[in-house]
Amino acid sequence: MSNAGAHDAPLLDEEFLARCAKLVLFSRSITQGRMRGEKRSRRRGLSTEFADHKDYTPGDDLRHLDWNIFGRLEKLFIKLFEEEEERNVFLLLDASASMQIGEPDKWRHSRQIAAALGAIALSAGDRVHLRVFDEKMRPFFPALRGSRSILRLIDTLENLPPGNGTSLGTSLRAHAASCPPGSIQILISDLLDPQGLEDALRQVPGSRGESWLVHLLAGNEVEPDLQGDLRLVDVESSLHVDVTLTRSVLKAYQRAVDEFRQELRLHCHRYRIQPLEVNTSVPFDQVILEWMRQKRWLA
């Protein structure tokens, strides 16, 4: 599957969805103490699958006394059962105007990545929350559960309109106020925000559970194929600047890009966020099936 198709094509095709169903989001912090690759975490509870016994203590539910053992040993034991634990997966999608830049553009690429990760999570029994932002966090979509919700998620993403400006910090602060501990947070953004980077990233710390960052860049943002006298226009603010792009100016731009990457690495380390830089020239299915598996985000 490739990004090269027309923009009115489905974000994901049936063949790719079938491959998604065989994967699971692999969270290091949440899966500690469990076998690698389990699709669900499990905790001791009172459901229908027997797991173990424990000594009776006053206050335990008498309905779960094991009378067979009492008849043999004349000692009271409580039956313990396995209870499936549902993980919350938050897809935090940047819909600002700068995401429409590039060929293929970041907006389609980001929605394909969000659709794929959401499909993987839903197939594995996780609960998926789609949260979209530009100048502010948009109204929350209802949480999705189960593989039957995959097409609903894809349809929602295919019909999402892009926005205008960006306010990462304000938007992610609105998300953080309702994000429960133990969640997997996946921020998909180009991180282009004049208000600064650190305030935004501190809203999605890995200490809350697991935090991943898919940092999208268009090929011409990394290595501009431009020269001569140009007018550069900010797609979000409409401000412009007239420049003459010489070799020295392009080198200065490249240094600024490298400094931004270094700043991003430092902030991600500080807030325990796992970053992955993605150039839109790389097909999104390669990002999912190869890069994210190599990074051990998927198993």
Rosetta silent file (secondary structure, phi, psi, omega in degrees, C-alpha in Angstrom):
SEQUENCE: MSNAGAHDAPLLDEEFLARCAKLVLFSRSITQGRMRGEKRSRRRGLSTEFADHKDYTPGDDLRHLDWNIFGRLEKLFIKLFEEEEERNVFLLLDASASMQIGEPDKWRHSRQIAAALGAIALSAGDRVHLRVFDEKMRPFFPALRGSRSILRLIDTLENLPPGNGTSLGTSLRAHAASCPPGSIQILISDLLDPQGLEDALRQVPGSRGESWLVHLLAGNEVEPDLQGDLRLVDVESSLHVDVTLTRSVLKAYQRAVDEFRQELRLHCHRYRIQPLEVNTSVPFDQVILEWMRQKRWLA
SCORE:     score description
SCORE:     0.000 S_00000001
   1 L     0.000  139.767 -173.693    0.000    0.000    0.000 S_00000001
   2 L  -131.534  158.355  174.880    1.356    3.418   -0.911 S_00000001
   3 L   -79.186   -6.509 -169.220    0.688    7.074   -0.249 S_00000001
   4 L   -75.328   -9.654 -177.739    0.927    7.805   -3.921 S_00000001
   5 L   -68.787  172.490  179.957   -2.766    7.210   -4.624 S_00000001
   6 L   -65.195  152.251 -176.597   -5.364    9.909   -5.127 S_00000001
   7 L   -69.932  -15.245  177.240   -6.462   11.834   -2.056 S_00000001
   8 L   -89.385    1.750  176.012  -10.058   10.632   -2.453 S_00000001
   9 L   -72.596  154.965  177.605   -8.923    7.009   -2.014 S_00000001
  10 L   -56.795  147.984  178.216   -9.715    5.292    1.307 S_00000001
  11 L   -62.404  -39.488  179.305   -7.194    5.978    4.055 S_00000001
  12 L  -131.795  143.590  175.483   -6.720    2.219    4.566 S_00000001
  13 L  -100.374  171.424 -174.204   -7.564   -0.691    2.298 S_00000001
  14 H   -63.956  -37.165  179.852   -8.901   -4.113    3.342 S_00000001
  15 H   -62.654  -43.120 -179.751   -5.556   -5.865    2.873 S_00000001
  16 H   -69.086  -38.341  177.871   -3.807   -3.449    5.215 S_00000001
  17 H   -60.956  -36.672  177.935   -6.620   -3.690    7.783 S_00000001
  18 H   -64.499  -34.913  177.323   -6.181   -7.466    7.824 S_00000001
  19 H   -71.764  -35.281  177.850   -2.503   -6.964    8.676 S_00000001
  20 H   -61.285  -36.036 -176.087   -3.430   -4.503   11.421 S_00000001
  21 L   -64.445  -16.547 -179.144   -5.619   -7.148   13.074 S_00000001
  22 L   -94.316    0.121 -176.376   -2.506   -9.253   13.737 S_00000001
  23 L  -109.900  166.679  177.055   -0.683   -6.482   15.620 S_00000001
  24 L  -145.245  145.128  173.088   -0.945   -4.998   19.101 S_00000001
  25 E   -69.848  125.001 -175.644    0.265   -1.767   20.681 S_00000001
  26 L  -104.340  104.999 -178.041    3.174   -2.801   22.874 S_00000001
  27 L  -100.067  118.261 -178.783    3.412   -0.597   25.949 S_00000001
  28 L   -63.089  -46.837 -174.013    6.554   -1.069   28.040 S_00000001
  29 L   -71.170  -34.776 -175.069    5.203    0.577   31.179 S_00000001
  30 L   -84.475  -25.819 -175.257    1.789   -1.047   31.093 S_00000001
  31 L   -96.846    6.742  178.344    2.936   -4.542   30.136 S_00000001
  32 L   -58.526  133.217  178.987    5.617   -4.968   32.803 S_00000001
  33 L    87.825   -0.491  177.742    5.159   -8.316   34.484 S_00000001
  34 L  -115.568  162.909  176.850    3.163   -9.774   31.580 S_00000001
  35 L   -67.616  137.995  179.547    4.211  -11.968   28.701 S_00000001
  36 L   -61.316  137.699  174.769    5.346   -9.947   25.750 S_00000001
  37 L    90.270   -1.711  175.119    2.782   -9.673   23.006 S_00000001
  38 L   -64.289  139.888 -179.019   -0.357  -10.245   25.094 S_00000001
  39 L   -81.389  -24.635  178.985   -3.199   -8.234   23.636 S_00000001
  40 L  -127.222  143.299  166.836   -4.851   -7.516   26.967 S_00000001
  41 E   -81.041  155.949 -179.282   -3.462   -6.840   30.389 S_00000001
  42 E  -133.313  145.153  178.418   -5.159   -8.834   33.094 S_00000001
  43 E  -134.250  161.058  179.021   -5.649   -8.132   36.759 S_00000001
  44 E   -68.829  125.986  179.873   -7.083  -10.057   39.666 S_00000001
  45 E  -151.681 -152.605 -177.846  -10.812   -9.474   39.820 S_00000001
  46 L  -134.117   71.589  176.823  -14.121  -11.254   40.016 S_00000001
  47 L  -110.995 -134.792 -171.244  -15.194  -12.223   36.514 S_00000001
  48 L  -110.892   -8.083 -175.492  -15.790  -15.694   35.053 S_00000001
  49 E  -104.280  113.713 -176.437  -12.321  -17.179   34.501 S_00000001
  50 E   -66.643  141.376 -179.436  -10.859  -18.907   37.566 S_00000001
  51 E  -126.355  -43.576 -171.114   -7.241  -18.067   38.387 S_00000001
  52 E  -169.066 -178.603  173.882   -6.264  -18.907   41.976 S_00000001
  53 E  -121.098  161.476  167.976   -7.258  -19.029   45.659 S_00000001
  54 E  -144.241  156.565  176.907   -6.476  -16.874   48.667 S_00000001
  55 E   -60.636  142.467  176.578   -7.142  -17.256   52.377 S_00000001
  56 L   -69.742  136.507  171.505  -10.480  -15.864   53.499 S_00000001
  57 L  -129.310  146.994 -179.449  -10.336  -12.598   55.434 S_00000001
  58 L   -52.456  133.730 -178.076  -13.308  -10.810   57.028 S_00000001
  59 L   104.687  -17.080  176.638  -15.000   -8.580   54.477 S_00000001
  60 L   -66.371  154.292 -179.266  -14.416  -10.882   51.481 S_00000001
  61 L   -71.697  115.578 -176.584  -17.452  -11.693   49.339 S_00000001
  62 H   -66.117  -17.174  178.707  -18.917  -14.927   50.763 S_00000001
  63 H   -66.204  -18.113 -176.049  -20.357  -15.784   47.345 S_00000001
  64 H  -107.480   17.198  171.695  -16.840  -16.701   46.236 S_00000001
  65 E   -67.241  140.105  176.933  -15.989  -19.104   49.041 S_00000001
  66 L   -93.800   97.641 -175.756  -14.761  -22.468   47.732 S_00000001
  67 H   -72.549  -23.542  176.899  -16.952  -24.896   49.631 S_00000001
  68 H   -64.182  -44.531  177.985  -15.297  -27.931   48.019 S_00000001
  69 H   -67.369  -38.665  178.672  -11.964  -27.055   49.639 S_00000001
  70 H   -60.843  -39.130  179.795  -13.713  -26.276   52.929 S_00000001
  71 H   -65.193  -31.241 -179.342  -15.291  -29.730   52.872 S_00000001
  72 H   -87.256  -41.399 -171.102  -11.887  -31.372   52.435 S_00000001
  73 H  -109.963  -11.141 -175.240   -9.640  -29.142   54.558 S_00000001
  74 L    55.382   38.646  175.132  -12.098  -27.322   56.805 S_00000001
  75 L  -131.026  146.594 -176.849  -10.379  -24.062   55.875 S_00000001
  76 L   -91.846  126.245  175.897  -11.924  -21.067   54.153 S_00000001
  77 E  -129.634  144.261  176.439  -10.542  -19.992   50.763 S_00000001
  78 E  -101.129  134.333  174.746  -11.809  -17.359   48.347 S_00000001
  79 E   -75.421  134.609  173.761  -11.788  -18.026   44.607 S_00000001
  80 E  -107.418  146.168 -177.907   -9.893  -15.445   42.548 S_00000001
  81 E  -127.203  157.912  174.885  -10.727  -14.809   38.932 S_00000001
  82 E   -85.456  136.764  178.138   -9.039  -13.139   35.980 S_00000001
  83 E  -125.498  128.012  179.874  -10.581   -9.867   34.843 S_00000001
  84 E   -70.229  136.523 -178.963   -9.771   -8.285   31.512 S_00000001
  85 E  -109.103  124.162 -176.701   -8.385   -4.777   31.793 S_00000001
  86 L   -89.038  126.163  177.756   -9.251   -2.308   29.054 S_00000001
  87 L   -88.752  146.068  173.678   -6.506    0.101   27.991 S_00000001
  88 E   -96.905  124.806  178.154   -7.258    3.668   26.958 S_00000001
  89 E  -116.975  121.303 -178.741   -5.507    4.749   23.757 S_00000001
  90 E  -106.819  121.340  174.240   -5.602    8.455   22.884 S_00000001
  91 E   -98.606  109.611 -175.988   -4.944    9.552   19.293 S_00000001
  92 E  -103.339  103.580 -167.861   -4.018   13.249   19.479 S_00000001
  93 E  -109.144  122.807  177.217   -4.214   14.574   15.932 S_00000001
  94 E   -78.881  119.234 -179.722   -2.919   17.973   14.789 S_00000001
  95 L  -112.890   20.678 -177.544   -5.347   19.455   12.234 S_00000001
  96 L   -70.062  165.152 -173.767   -3.693   22.874   11.836 S_00000001
  97 H   -61.491  -32.230 -178.737   -3.166   24.460    8.422 S_00000001
  98 H   -64.650  -18.910  178.999    0.558   23.634    8.337 S_00000001
  99 H   -72.251   -9.711  179.384   -0.377   19.938    8.224 S_00000001
 100 H   -88.485    0.685 -177.821   -1.617   20.455    4.651 S_00000001
 101 L   -81.782  150.171  172.349    1.918   21.170    3.416 S_00000001
 102 E   106.461  165.758  176.774    3.962   18.683    1.426 S_00000001
 103 L  -143.483  103.620   -0.022    3.515   16.164   -1.333 S_00000001
 104 L   -67.964  153.320 -172.896    2.187   13.831   -0.146 S_00000001
 105 E   -77.906  155.720 -177.335    0.780   16.220    2.439 S_00000001
 106 H   -66.132  -29.187 -176.450    1.144   15.765    6.183 S_00000001
 107 H   -64.912  -47.786  177.950   -2.619   15.902    6.731 S_00000001
 108 H   -67.431  -43.423 -179.092   -3.374   12.716    4.786 S_00000001
 109 H   -58.154  -44.890 -177.478   -0.267   10.982    6.129 S_00000001
 110 H   -65.266  -38.937 -179.875   -1.227   11.790    9.720 S_00000001
 111 H   -70.655  -33.035  175.351   -4.784   10.515    9.282 S_00000001
 112 H   -65.718  -43.134  178.738   -3.529    7.278    7.740 S_00000001
 113 H   -64.186  -43.660  178.598   -1.205    6.728   10.695 S_00000001
 114 H   -62.421  -42.267  179.634   -4.000    7.545   13.158 S_00000001
 115 H   -63.250  -42.703 -179.299   -6.392    5.188   11.365 S_00000001
 116 H   -65.291  -47.741 -179.665   -3.855    2.355   11.381 S_00000001
 117 H   -65.587  -37.898  176.783   -2.941    2.730   15.058 S_00000001
 118 H   -64.633  -41.583  178.699   -6.608    3.067   15.986 S_00000001
 119 H   -63.400  -40.681  178.213   -7.505   -0.061   14.014 S_00000001
 120 H   -62.397  -45.656 -179.127   -4.723   -2.011   15.731 S_00000001
 121 H   -64.550  -44.640 -179.364   -5.889   -0.879   19.164 S_00000001
 122 H   -65.329  -38.634  177.824   -9.561   -1.631   18.482 S_00000001
 123 H   -63.228  -29.940 -177.581   -8.732   -5.087   17.094 S_00000001
 124 L   -88.959    0.519  177.983   -6.824   -5.833   20.301 S_00000001
 125 L    91.678    9.883  177.658   -9.704   -4.836   22.575 S_00000001
 126 L   -82.308  161.194  176.100   -8.423   -1.418   23.634 S_00000001
 127 E   -97.656  128.712 -172.318  -10.650    1.638   23.989 S_00000001
 128 E  -111.760  130.759  176.638   -9.755    4.369   21.472 S_00000001
 129 E  -116.855  120.756  174.967  -10.256    8.114   21.951 S_00000001
 130 E   -97.275  122.523  178.486   -9.769   10.411   18.932 S_00000001
 131 E  -127.150  123.292 -172.479   -8.916   13.986   19.905 S_00000001
 132 E  -117.179  139.083 -177.334   -8.361   16.585   17.198 S_00000001
 133 E  -143.183  156.212  168.166   -6.950   20.078   17.664 S_00000001
 134 L  -140.652  -99.457  175.756   -5.808   23.196   15.824 S_00000001
 135 L   -72.101  -20.993  174.774   -6.159   26.588   17.537 S_00000001
 136 L  -156.023  169.026  176.684   -7.865   24.730   20.375 S_00000001
 137 E   -70.203  128.077  177.403   -8.985   21.229   21.208 S_00000001
 138 L   -74.395  164.887  177.120  -12.095   20.382   19.215 S_00000001
 139 L   -53.766  137.788 -176.650  -15.091   18.724   20.946 S_00000001
 140 L   -66.269  140.640  170.233  -14.176   15.188   21.990 S_00000001
 141 L   -81.057  151.741  175.784  -15.451   12.275   19.907 S_00000001
 142 L   -60.798  146.283  177.288  -17.114    9.418   21.823 S_00000001
 143 L   -63.382  146.049 -179.428  -14.728    6.640   22.841 S_00000001
 144 E  -110.796  145.433  178.426  -14.690    3.648   20.488 S_00000001
 145 E  -137.249  143.620  170.937  -14.573   -0.027   21.444 S_00000001
 146 L    81.485  155.686 -177.384  -14.242   -3.237   19.478 S_00000001
 147 H   -65.371  -21.092  177.872  -13.273   -4.124   15.932 S_00000001
 148 H   -67.312  -16.935 -178.885  -16.757   -3.150   14.733 S_00000001
 149 H   -88.375   -3.389 -175.692  -15.793    0.477   15.412 S_00000001
 150 H   -61.763  -47.600 -178.442  -12.833    0.453   12.996 S_00000001
 151 H   -65.202  -33.029  176.766  -14.833    1.584    9.963 S_00000001
 152 H   -64.798  -42.197  177.804  -16.470    4.304   12.049 S_00000001
 153 H   -61.947  -46.757 -178.617  -13.034    5.600   13.066 S_00000001
 154 H   -62.864  -43.117  179.104  -11.790    5.571    9.471 S_00000001
 155 H   -61.279  -41.304  178.077  -14.927    7.336    8.229 S_00000001
 156 H   -61.109  -45.393 -178.933  -14.504   10.018   10.902 S_00000001
 157 H   -66.633  -38.686 -179.620  -10.874   10.582    9.916 S_00000001
 158 H   -65.000  -28.253 -176.221  -11.659   10.672    6.193 S_00000001
 159 L  -102.956    9.557  178.954  -14.237   13.419    6.740 S_00000001
 160 L   -72.028  126.448  174.280  -12.241   15.549    9.182 S_00000001
 161 L   -82.539  139.755  173.919  -11.787   19.110    7.932 S_00000001
 162 L   -71.329  160.472 -176.962   -8.359   20.682    8.484 S_00000001
 163 L  -107.878 -149.288 -176.086   -8.200   23.836   10.585 S_00000001
 164 L  -117.322  -99.109 -175.213   -6.209   27.053   10.694 S_00000001
 165 L   -76.766 -173.482 -177.940   -3.766   28.087   13.405 S_00000001
 166 L  -132.064  137.474  167.477   -2.020   26.068   16.098 S_00000001
 167 L  -142.970   81.907 -175.670   -2.025   26.153   19.873 S_00000001
 168 H   -59.337  -50.519 -175.190   -0.378   22.926   20.962 S_00000001
 169 H   -60.094  -49.017 -179.861   -0.013   23.798   24.627 S_00000001
 170 H   -61.818  -43.503 -178.038   -3.592   24.993   25.115 S_00000001
 171 H   -65.436  -46.706 -176.750   -5.032   22.045   23.195 S_00000001
 172 H   -72.532  -25.140  174.228   -3.022   19.370   24.958 S_00000001
 173 H   -64.947  -38.325  177.298   -3.755   20.921   28.344 S_00000001
 174 H   -64.497  -37.073  176.213   -7.457   20.345   27.629 S_00000001
 175 H   -66.830  -46.683 -173.722   -6.668   16.713   26.838 S_00000001
 176 H   -60.181  -29.199 -177.431   -4.505   16.175   29.914 S_00000001
 177 L   -65.141  -19.252 -177.767   -7.313   17.252   32.242 S_00000001
 178 L  -128.080   22.219 -179.742   -9.308   14.134   31.332 S_00000001
 179 L   -97.340  115.030 -177.221   -6.606   11.565   30.524 S_00000001
 180 L   -73.692  153.871  176.036   -6.617    8.700   33.070 S_00000001
 181 L   -59.132  151.690  178.552   -3.360    7.170   34.388 S_00000001
 182 L    83.231    6.638 -178.474   -2.086    4.138   32.511 S_00000001
 183 E   -81.985  160.092  167.416   -3.172    5.446   29.110 S_00000001
 184 E  -102.136  119.054  179.360   -1.262    5.274   25.835 S_00000001
 185 E  -108.981  126.346 -178.589   -1.073    8.787   24.350 S_00000001
 186 E  -122.556  106.042  179.411   -0.036    9.112   20.703 S_00000001
 187 E   -92.273  124.378 -179.788    0.588   12.669   19.511 S_00000001
 188 E  -118.389  108.523 -170.039    0.681   13.045   15.706 S_00000001
 189 E  -160.736  158.685  170.818    1.858   16.526   14.751 S_00000001
 190 L   -90.677   -6.082  175.164    4.391   18.617   12.852 S_00000001
 191 L    63.487   19.298  179.301    4.955   20.581   16.115 S_00000001
 192 L   -85.217   99.423 -176.588    4.946   23.915   14.281 S_00000001
 193 L  -142.884  117.712 -178.218    3.694   26.261   16.975 S_00000001
 194 L   -64.565  -14.937 -178.256    4.967   29.829   17.486 S_00000001
 195 L   -82.402   -4.633  176.252    4.144   29.555   21.204 S_00000001
 196 L   106.798  162.290 -170.516    6.945   27.076   21.796 S_00000001
 197 L   -95.830  -43.299 -170.018    7.490   23.361   22.183 S_00000001
 198 H   -63.220  -42.022 -178.595    8.138   22.578   25.835 S_00000001
 199 H   -59.923  -33.631  178.718    4.801   23.784   27.203 S_00000001
 200 H   -71.121  -47.662 -174.128    3.036   21.448   24.778 S_00000001
 201 H   -69.922  -27.405  178.834    5.120   18.351   25.480 S_00000001
 202 L   -69.581  -11.383  178.345    4.885   18.665   29.251 S_00000001
 203 L   -82.266  -12.826 -177.935    1.122   18.060   28.875 S_00000001
 204 L  -125.773   53.381 -174.960    1.647   14.481   27.629 S_00000001
 205 L   -69.447  146.519  176.799    4.312   13.072   29.979 S_00000001
 206 H   -66.409  -16.602  178.444    5.219    9.402   29.865 S_00000001
 207 H   -64.738  -17.195  179.846    4.813    9.293   33.638 S_00000001
 208 H   -80.914  -12.784 -178.785    1.056    9.140   33.019 S_00000001
 209 E   160.042  -91.502  178.139    1.436    5.785   31.257 S_00000001
 210 E  -146.164  131.626 -178.510    2.979    5.734   27.802 S_00000001
 211 E  -129.588  122.843  178.434    3.540    8.689   25.473 S_00000001
 212 E  -118.052  146.140  177.813    4.544    8.416   21.831 S_00000001
 213 E  -125.026  119.992  170.746    5.198   11.248   19.397 S_00000001
 214 E  -100.006  103.721 -176.379    4.906   10.863   15.632 S_00000001
 215 E   -93.719  108.236 -175.607    6.685   13.987   14.386 S_00000001
 216 E   -91.512  133.717  175.408    5.669   14.581   10.774 S_00000001
 217 E  -134.392  136.809  172.338    7.823   16.528    8.342 S_00000001
 218 L   -79.431  152.192 -177.901    7.315   17.097    4.638 S_00000001
 219 H   -57.475  -39.059 -178.368   10.308   16.415    2.426 S_00000001
 220 H   -77.770   -7.452  171.614   10.579   20.046    1.326 S_00000001
 221 H   -82.604  -32.905 -179.838   10.624   21.154    4.972 S_00000001
 222 H   -78.655  -45.833 -179.089   13.688   19.036    5.670 S_00000001
 223 L  -133.589   86.948 -177.787   15.524   19.823    2.427 S_00000001
 224 L   -61.815  131.999  177.596   13.932   22.781    0.579 S_00000001
 225 L  -102.417   63.274 -175.329   14.278   22.578   -3.185 S_00000001
 226 L  -134.064  155.717  174.394   14.081   26.346   -3.647 S_00000001
 227 L  -162.927  162.312  177.801   16.358   29.144   -4.748 S_00000001
 228 E    88.743 -164.671 -178.325   16.323   32.761   -5.845 S_00000001
 229 E   -82.861  123.253 -175.152   14.009   35.615   -4.838 S_00000001
 230 E  -139.607  157.479  168.935   10.876   34.318   -3.128 S_00000001
 231 E  -111.227  116.738  179.598    7.999   35.393   -0.931 S_00000001
 232 E   -97.342  126.740 -175.657    7.441   32.877    1.874 S_00000001
 233 E  -115.323  128.787  174.810    3.920   32.896    3.334 S_00000001
 234 L   -74.601  118.138 -174.694    2.940   31.406    6.697 S_00000001
 235 L   -68.581  -17.813 -177.500   -0.120   29.265    5.921 S_00000001
 236 L   -95.528  -38.139 -177.986   -1.516   29.744    9.431 S_00000001
 237 L  -103.361  -13.852 -175.885   -0.991   33.464   10.070 S_00000001
 238 L    68.666    5.270  173.857   -0.772   34.686    6.412 S_00000001
 239 L   -69.056  149.946 -179.049    2.313   36.702    7.379 S_00000001
 240 E  -136.279  161.407  176.230    4.963   36.784    4.689 S_00000001
 241 E  -142.368  137.290  176.726    8.619   37.582    4.251 S_00000001
 242 E   -93.186  126.168 -176.872   10.563   38.325    1.074 S_00000001
 243 E  -135.880  158.704  168.905   13.867   36.467    0.929 S_00000001
 244 E  -111.963  111.436 -176.122   16.648   35.611   -1.455 S_00000001
 245 E   -84.525  104.864  174.636   17.456   31.948   -0.976 S_00000001
 246 L  -105.357  175.584  179.142   21.173   31.487   -1.448 S_00000001
 247 H   -61.566  -38.828 -179.455   23.299   28.517   -0.493 S_00000001
 248 H   -68.865  -36.562  177.550   24.318   30.202    2.771 S_00000001
 249 H   -65.330  -41.562  178.932   20.684   30.959    3.671 S_00000001
 250 H   -65.686  -35.282  176.353   19.734   27.323    3.066 S_00000001
 251 H   -65.978  -39.659  177.467   22.633   26.184    5.262 S_00000001
 252 H   -64.343  -38.770  177.059   21.420   28.490    8.029 S_00000001
 253 H   -62.842  -43.187 -179.791   17.932   27.020    7.651 S_00000001
 254 H   -63.041  -38.078  176.393   19.337   23.505    7.923 S_00000001
 255 H   -62.684  -40.007  178.897   21.169   24.462   11.121 S_00000001
 256 H   -64.319  -38.814  176.868   17.888   25.785   12.534 S_00000001
 257 H   -63.596  -43.819  179.293   16.170   22.490   11.678 S_00000001
 258 H   -63.491  -39.566  178.129   18.949   20.534   13.392 S_00000001
 259 H   -65.156  -38.339  177.366   18.698   22.757   16.485 S_00000001
 260 H   -63.024  -43.531  178.868   14.939   22.177   16.597 S_00000001
 261 H   -61.697  -41.200  179.087   15.484   18.421   16.431 S_00000001
 262 H   -64.351  -43.324  177.479   18.007   18.607   19.266 S_00000001
 263 H   -60.688  -41.422  179.999   15.604   20.667   21.393 S_00000001
 264 H   -62.770  -44.148  178.838   12.865   18.137   20.680 S_00000001
 265 H   -59.738  -42.099 -179.466   15.053   15.210   21.764 S_00000001
 266 H   -63.752  -45.101 -179.691   15.878   16.965   25.044 S_00000001
 267 H   -66.208  -39.790  179.220   12.231   17.711   25.838 S_00000001
 268 H   -63.707  -40.860  177.315   11.155   14.181   24.938 S_00000001
 269 H   -63.269  -43.048 -177.651   13.817   12.738   27.225 S_00000001
 270 H   -62.596  -39.850 -174.980   12.774   15.072   30.045 S_00000001
 271 L  -103.266   13.241  174.864    9.091   14.145   29.795 S_00000001
 272 L    56.970   46.964  176.651    9.606   10.462   28.946 S_00000001
 273 L  -106.382  134.691  179.302    8.080   10.747   25.499 S_00000001
 274 E   -94.178  111.524 -175.986    9.180    8.307   22.787 S_00000001
 275 E   -94.694  150.607  172.594    9.640   10.251   19.518 S_00000001
 276 E  -140.220  115.051  177.399    9.576    9.010   15.945 S_00000001
 277 E   -83.698  131.191 -177.368   10.343   11.413   13.092 S_00000001
 278 E  -127.465  120.703  173.791    8.417   10.595    9.931 S_00000001
 279 E   -88.698  131.541 -175.455    9.066   12.153    6.529 S_00000001
 280 L   -66.175  -10.215  175.325    5.942   12.084    4.378 S_00000001
 281 L   -72.975  -14.995  177.482    8.028   10.816    1.465 S_00000001
 282 L   -88.893  124.908  179.937    8.139    7.463    3.302 S_00000001
 283 L   -54.049  138.052 -173.315    4.978    5.394    2.640 S_00000001
 284 H   -64.315  -31.483 -179.848    2.867    5.288    5.781 S_00000001
 285 H   -67.205  -30.159  173.977    2.511    1.492    5.693 S_00000001
 286 H   -67.204  -38.466  176.957    6.304    1.226    5.916 S_00000001
 287 H   -60.095  -45.578 -177.654    6.182    3.497    8.966 S_00000001
 288 H   -71.014  -54.143 -169.000    3.590    1.236   10.632 S_00000001
 289 H   -80.796  -22.154 -179.346    4.796   -2.216    9.630 S_00000001
 290 H  -113.383  -61.121 -173.053    8.557   -1.626    9.779 S_00000001
 291 H   -63.108  -45.975 -176.576    9.570    1.476   11.727 S_00000001
 292 H   -71.942  -27.520  174.700    7.068    1.151   14.573 S_00000001
 293 H   -73.639  -39.615  176.004    7.805   -2.548   14.983 S_00000001
 294 H   -62.515  -34.020  179.768   11.533   -1.834   15.058 S_00000001
 295 L   -80.423   -5.710 -179.513   10.849    0.791   17.722 S_00000001
 296 L    63.899   34.798  167.490    8.820   -1.816   19.640 S_00000001
 297 L   -83.888  -29.285 -178.540    5.668    0.244   19.603 S_00000001
 298 E  -123.126  148.154  178.257    3.943   -2.668   17.867 S_00000001
 299 L  -138.193    0.000    0.000    4.254   -6.413   18.363 S_00000001
